[in-house]
Amino acid sequence: MIKEAIYIEDYKILVKFTDGVQRQIDLQTFLQNTTLPNVRKYLDPELFKTFHITPWGLCWGDNEWDINPIDVYHQKI
């Protein structure tokens, strides 16, 4: 489970898990390559920074886009 997520810079986030594991993810390439308009809008740096933690992982908007914590943990992003 995600304990904390900290915006670093650009499209990078440091994710801390309850077991002490930390992962840094960079979502720039994903955002640039997606064709989904409800996700692509998060290329706006100010919107990107609005993520929050839910039981399902990192989330943007009202569940417009979320990232599975298992994928982050196992570095499959």
Secondary structure as UniProt FT lines:
FT   STRAND          2..9
FT   TURN            10..11
FT   STRAND          12..17
FT   TURN            18..19
FT   STRAND          22..26
FT   HELIX           28..33
FT   HELIX           37..40
FT   HELIX           41..43
FT   HELIX           45..48
FT   TURN            49..50
FT   STRAND          52..54
FT   TURN            55..56
FT   STRAND          57..60
FT   TURN            61..64
FT   STRAND          65..67
FT   HELIX           69..73
FT   TURN            74..75
//
